[in-house]
């Protein structure tokens, strides 16, 4: 069964460093998403991406964040200058259409020291 | 703005008990979608069910059942004869649809309910 994959599973970085989180969505899906979950809290929407552009973003998704689909399979989230409060689990998800079921990857745990 | 409330922070039951997880939502749209996801201790988010706002039929899948009531804006989830493997955090989520076809599917999650099933 097709699944969303994410790498790395755990990333440790120093405050102020840039990180890139990688995702491979399900191959026939057209909509891509990033969410984050601070430890013990709810899952929060960051950004949706469709047709090679951002379709919606939350207040969390400020200028420090960017997304890219560099080729036909990868979908990346870049945090330009990490802060302590960026420490969280980051989930990638994809769906065939906007309101369709989103399937989530296993997540990348980002720890900012 | 859309909102999902899961008032039960934690529920603890003994194996074989039935348990119901509550979910109440708010939206101004007439077209919307409701979801339940399971997050086991390993951390991934596992899709359980999707319901659209026009389909109020209750659904049963094995030991799982869902009760969607638009009149009370609720989408409750019942596990019958719970098992230790059901122990997880359960999230209810809402996505607003758009009749004009411009919905991009942003999910708004509730706070989650931690379910612990004891042997």
Interface residues (C-beta under 8 A of the other chain):
Chain A: X31 X33 X35 X41 X42 X43 X44 X45 X48 X50 X55 X56 X58 X89 X91 X93 X95 X97 X98 X99 X100 X101 X102 X103 X104 X105 X106 X107 X109
Chain B: X33 X35 X37 X43 X44 X45 X46 X47 X50 X52 X91 X93 X95 X97 X98 X101 X102 X103 X104 X105 X106 X107 X108 X109 X110 X111 X112
